[in-house]
Amino acid sequence: MSSFFSPVLLLVLMITASVTADSSALNFYHDVNFYWGNPLANVLDGGTSLTMSLINASGCGFQSKNGYLFGRFDMDIKLVPGNSAGTVTTYYISSQGQYHDEVDFEFLGNVSGQPYILHTNIFAKGQGGREQQFNLCLMVDETPIRVFNNNEAIGVPFPNTQAMNVYSSIWCGDSWATQGGSMKTDWAYAPFTASYENLKVDSCQDSSGSSSSCSGSSSSTTPWLTQQLDVGLQAQLSSVQNKYMIYNYCTDYKRFPQGCPTECNQPRFLQ
């Protein structure tokens, strides 16, 4: 994945929140703010592509100007090549405040020749701690790796009421990111640079309340608020989790000696 662009799909973490409207491409000149490390960002190709760098523990990050209540978010990301130990390249959606919702992808760099680890987490109403980690397989595109079902009926918070902005960043996390923090960032390899292209959003409502992009969803045979994995995608998800998952909070019995969180005991696939 570090050698070519590959779409990262937040859809796989929020399968109940997909839409059928056409994607809207965001422009890195006009549609995002660099909230951190602006000098380390380089917008290219008329705003369709971007590089962000990490130098001497100073990183960079952007945030979409709009927030989105439901949607699918695609972006092509080329991770830091070579020795990337201690670096963290993120792509996530998040609302604001103490009781925020957030869906995380964090790509944890490694020493040369070792694969990236994909660290995922989900916050709902300010409650996180739902980590799963994966060794990156050859392809991530269009292959679901994780689902988080709506179990509000049994008291599990679900991120479906707060508009979330799209974020991405690169920063130094060598206190924990690579082999538990034992492998530190080698600044002789800096700058560490990640590349981004084709940020697209499918959304039926943004933070302003606009729903103009919903025009195609009303005729869909599968309502966009209740879309589920079909049998083929369920098989793909099970295969990926069996082969590549290296940590799952739902099986960390030392962490949860009194029993794992409620959602861990619910069916993986909705009926």
C-alpha positions, -999 to 999 in steps of 0.1 A, spaced: 0 0 0 30 23 5 39 20 -31 7 30 -48 -25 49 -42 -53 29 -27 -88 41 -17 -95 39 20 -132 35 27 -147 47 59 -179 30 46 -165 -3 60 -168 11 95 -202 27 91 -220 3 68 -254 16 80 -246 51 67 -239 46 29 -257 66 2 -264 63 -35 -259 98 -46 -230 107 -70 -197 115 -53 -188 151 -48 -150 157 -52 -135 181 -26 -108 205 -36 -78 209 -13 -76 246 -21 -112 254 -14 -129 227 7 -105 220 36 -87 240 62 -51 232 74 -56 234 111 -21 224 119 13 225 101 2 246 71 39 251 59 43 213 56 13 209 32 17 212 -5 -15 213 -26 -10 201 -62 -28 196 -95 -53 224 -91 -64 212 -57 -70 175 -65 -39 162 -48 -19 170 -17 13 160 2 17 164 39 51 160 57 65 152 91 98 169 100 115 170 134 82 160 152 63 187 134 34 173 114 4 185 95 -33 180 92 -65 192 74 -102 193 82 -130 195 57 -149 228 60 -183 209 59 -195 183 83 -216 153 73 -243 134 92 -242 103 70 -220 94 41 -193 75 23 -158 91 22 -132 80 -3 -96 91 -7 -65 77 -23 -36 77 1 0 68 -5 17 61 28 53 70 38 76 47 19 107 30 34 115 33 71 84 49 86 88 37 122 69 59 147 49 78 120 11 78 121 -9 87 90 -45 92 98 -78 94 79 -110 98 100 -143 115 105 -151 132 138 -176 156 154 -167 181 181 -168 182 219 -165 159 248 -193 136 236 -181 135 201 -185 107 175 -155 95 156 -145 68 132 -107 63 129 -82 49 104 -46 52 117 -18 37 96 11 29 119 45 31 102 72 4 107 109 -2 100 119 -9 64 106 -41 50 79 -45 77 42 -40 68 21 -11 81 -5 -19 108 -39 -4 103 -53 8 137 -91 14 138 -113 28 165 -149 40 169 -162 67 193 -199 71 199 -212 99 222 -177 103 236 -171 66 243 -141 50 225 -119 21 234 -132 -1 204 -98 -8 188 -92 -33 161 -58 -37 143 -50 -53 110 -19 -63 91 -25 -46 58 -33 -71 30 -25 -66 -6 -59 -49 -14 -81 -29 9 -101 -12 -19 -139 -21 -18 -132 -49 7 -149 -44 41 -126 -50 71 -149 -40 99 -185 -33 108 -201 -15 137 -238 -22 140 -264 -1 155 -272 -16 189 -289 15 205 -318 -7 215 -296 -24 241 -279 8 253 -248 9 230 -242 44 217 -241 48 179 -227 77 158 -258 88 140 -268 122 154 -237 145 151 -223 158 118 -187 148 114 -159 165 94 -133 146 74 -98 148 88 -64 136 78 -30 141 94 6 129 97 23 130 131 49 114 153 35 87 176 67 68 184 58 65 221 33 38 211 28 33 173 56 9 162 61 -23 182 46 -8 213 69 22 212 101 2 212 110 14 177 115 52 176 114 75 146 147 78 128 148 115 118 177 108 94 149 96 70 129 128 73 110 144 58 83 117 60 57 125 33 23 110 27 3 118 -5 -34 122 -10 -56 123 -41 -93 123 -50 -111 131 -18 -147 124 -25 -178 126 -3 -212 109 -8 -235 125 17 -272 131 21 -269 159 46 -241 182 58 -237 203 89 -256 232 73 -287 209 69 -284 208 31 -298 176 15 -294 185 -22 -272 155 -28 -300 130 -18 -318 132 -51 -309 97 -62 -315 79 -29 -353 79 -28 -356 55 -57 -330 31 -43 -343 -4 -35 -320 -4 -5 -327 25 18 -294 43 25 -299 43 62 -302 5 64 -278 -8 38 -262 -41 49 -235 -64 37 -247 -90 12 -235 -126 15 -205 -121 -7 -192 -91 13 -199 -109 46 -176 -137 34 -149 -111 24 -151 -94 58 -149 -128 77 -119 -138 56 -100 -105 62 -107 -106 99 -96 -143 102 -64 -137 82 -52 -102 90 -67 -90 123 -40 -89 150 -60 -72 178 -97 -71 187 -109 -54 218 -138 -79 219 -114 -107 227 -91 -88 251 -102 -106 282 -73 -92 303 -85 -57 295 -121 -66 303 -119 -92 331 -156 -85 340 -168 -91 305 -163 -75 271 -185 -45 260 -221 -53 252 -218 -50 214 -192 -78 214 -219 -103 223 -242 -93 195 -244 -109 160 -218 -96 135 -243 -95 107 -278 -80 110 -307 -101 98 
